[in-house]
Amino acid sequence: MLNQTHALMEITKNISIKQLRLTNITDRSKVKHMPIDNALLHTLGSIIIGKNLDLIFIFRDENVISTCPESWLQVQQPDQLKKNFEWTYSEWTQLWMKYVPII
């Protein structure tokens, strides 16, 4: 367990993007920043990356955050998107986390 915790701390030191900028699809003025840090990694159960780069964060407490790329708003209407997603994200980096399942 201590080795896994140490490995997660090392992973977060090497991540180039330290946070995701999330914008609410319904209320575009509502912006959140999800830090990619040890606290997130301790509460995150898994990440599902869809073939179209949508991201679903599943937390250990059963909370779920569904996001899609911000560019989708240029192609689809917000009403269509908010059926499946609550947030858009504007940055993402490819990352492999050894102890967090990415599906």
Order of alpha helices (4+ residues) and beta strands (2+ residues): alpha-beta-beta-alpha-beta-beta-beta-alpha-alpha-beta
